[in-house]
């Protein structure tokens, strides 16, 4: 069996990947895999592996500080079981990353709400974090994805 296209197949009359015509055109032919992974006129695509670190959710939340208990708006990114937060949306290095394994996500009790609307907490093995979303819909979305990302 030959790796070249059969006569009459769509690939038989197409320019080869390295030809000047294929390089000039912005057509699909320039994206074809090399001939070694073609079988007659059927293209064999490599298997697609799921990316575990895909962003599940991202957005702004207001977070209570650990020491001074002041509230600051931060950019949060949830990837898998890792919740990272940044000072600005454009920052590359997070201020901190939280491991969500076996964490508890809950609405803030009224006494800990501290006049913050749409407040919720994330209790990890080391600390309880308090967050406030812009509205109840955003809070519920964050709580749902955080619960789904933890084992509890």
C-alpha positions as CSV (number, residue, x, y, z in Angstrom):
1,X,0.0,0.0,0.0
2,X,1.4,3.4,-1.0
3,X,1.3,6.5,1.2
4,X,0.6,8.7,-1.9
5,X,-2.9,9.8,-2.8
6,X,-4.7,7.6,-5.3
7,X,-5.5,9.0,-8.8
8,X,-8.7,10.9,-8.8
9,X,-8.7,11.6,-5.0
10,X,-8.8,15.2,-3.9
11,X,-5.2,15.1,-2.7
12,X,-3.9,13.8,-6.0
13,X,-4.5,17.1,-7.8
14,X,-3.6,19.3,-4.8
15,X,-0.2,20.9,-4.5
16,X,2.2,19.2,-2.2
17,X,2.8,20.7,1.2
18,X,6.3,21.9,0.3
19,X,5.3,23.3,-3.2
20,X,5.3,27.0,-3.8
21,X,1.6,26.9,-4.6
22,X,0.8,25.4,-1.1
23,X,3.1,28.0,0.5
24,X,1.4,30.9,-1.3
25,X,-2.2,29.9,-0.7
26,X,-3.7,30.4,2.7
27,X,-5.8,27.3,2.0
28,X,-6.2,24.1,4.1
29,X,-3.4,22.4,2.2
30,X,-0.8,24.4,4.1
31,X,-2.2,22.9,7.3
32,X,-2.0,19.2,6.1
33,X,0.2,16.9,8.0
34,X,3.3,15.5,6.3
35,X,2.8,12.6,3.9
36,X,4.0,10.1,6.5
37,X,0.8,10.4,8.5
38,X,-1.6,10.3,5.5
39,X,-3.2,7.1,4.4
40,X,-4.4,7.2,0.8
41,X,-6.9,10.1,0.8
42,X,-7.8,9.8,4.5
43,X,-6.0,12.1,6.9
44,X,-5.1,10.6,10.2
45,X,-5.2,13.2,13.0
46,X,-3.2,12.7,16.2
47,X,-5.3,11.9,19.3
48,X,-6.5,14.9,21.2
49,X,-5.5,14.9,24.9
50,X,-7.6,16.8,27.3
51,X,-5.7,19.7,28.9
52,X,-6.1,19.3,32.7
53,X,-5.0,22.9,33.4
54,X,-7.8,24.5,31.4
55,X,-9.3,27.6,33.0
56,X,-12.7,26.6,34.5
57,X,-13.6,30.1,35.6
58,X,-12.0,33.5,36.0
59,X,-13.1,36.9,37.1
60,X,-13.0,39.5,39.8
61,X,-13.9,38.8,43.4
62,X,-13.3,40.9,46.6
63,X,-11.3,39.0,49.2
64,X,-10.8,39.6,52.9
65,X,-7.1,40.0,53.9
66,X,-5.6,37.5,56.3
67,X,-3.9,39.8,58.7
68,X,-5.6,43.2,58.5
69,X,-9.1,42.0,57.5
70,X,-9.4,44.7,54.8
71,X,-11.2,43.8,51.5
72,X,-9.4,44.0,48.2
73,X,-10.6,43.3,44.7
74,X,-8.5,40.6,43.0
75,X,-8.5,38.7,39.7
76,X,-9.2,35.0,40.3
77,X,-8.5,32.1,38.0
78,X,-9.7,28.5,38.7
79,X,-7.8,25.8,36.9
80,X,-8.6,22.3,37.9
81,X,-8.3,22.1,41.7
82,X,-6.2,25.3,41.9
83,X,-7.6,28.7,42.7
84,X,-5.1,31.5,42.1
85,X,-5.5,35.1,42.6
86,X,-3.7,38.1,41.2
87,X,-3.5,41.8,42.0
88,X,-4.4,42.7,38.4
89,X,-5.9,40.8,35.5
90,X,-2.8,41.2,33.5
91,X,-0.4,39.9,36.1
92,X,1.4,36.6,35.3
93,X,2.5,35.6,38.8
94,X,-0.3,35.0,41.3
95,X,-0.2,36.4,44.8
96,X,-1.3,33.0,46.1
97,X,-2.7,29.7,44.9
98,X,-5.1,27.7,46.9
99,X,-5.3,23.9,46.7
100,X,-9.0,23.1,46.7
101,X,-8.7,19.4,47.6
102,X,-11.2,18.6,50.4
103,X,-12.2,22.3,50.9
104,X,-15.6,23.4,52.0
105,X,-17.5,26.1,50.1
106,X,-20.4,27.8,51.9
107,X,-22.4,31.0,52.2
108,X,-21.0,33.4,54.8
109,X,-22.9,33.3,58.1
110,X,-24.6,36.6,58.8
111,X,-22.2,37.5,61.6
112,X,-19.1,37.0,59.3
113,X,-20.7,38.8,56.3
114,X,-19.3,42.1,57.5
115,X,-21.8,44.1,55.5
116,X,-20.7,42.5,52.3
117,X,-23.3,41.3,49.9
118,X,-22.9,38.1,48.0
119,X,-20.4,36.7,50.5
120,X,-19.1,33.1,50.6
121,X,-16.3,31.3,52.2
122,X,-13.8,28.6,51.2
123,X,-12.4,26.6,54.1
124,X,-9.1,24.8,53.4
125,X,-7.0,22.8,55.8
126,X,-5.0,25.9,56.7
127,X,-7.4,28.8,56.6
128,X,-10.9,30.1,55.9
129,X,-11.0,32.6,53.0
130,X,-13.9,35.0,52.6
131,X,-14.9,36.3,49.2
132,X,-17.6,38.7,48.0
133,X,-18.9,38.7,44.4
134,X,-20.6,41.6,42.6
135,X,-24.0,39.9,42.8
136,X,-25.7,36.7,44.0
137,X,-25.7,35.2,40.5
138,X,-21.8,35.5,40.3
139,X,-21.5,34.3,43.9
140,X,-23.6,31.2,43.1
141,X,-21.6,30.5,39.9
142,X,-18.3,30.7,41.8
143,X,-19.6,28.5,44.6
144,X,-20.8,25.9,42.1
145,X,-17.5,25.6,40.2
146,X,-15.4,25.7,43.4
147,X,-17.5,22.9,44.9
148,X,-17.1,20.9,41.7
149,X,-13.4,21.4,41.8
150,X,-13.0,20.1,45.3
151,X,-13.5,16.5,46.5
152,X,-16.1,17.3,49.2
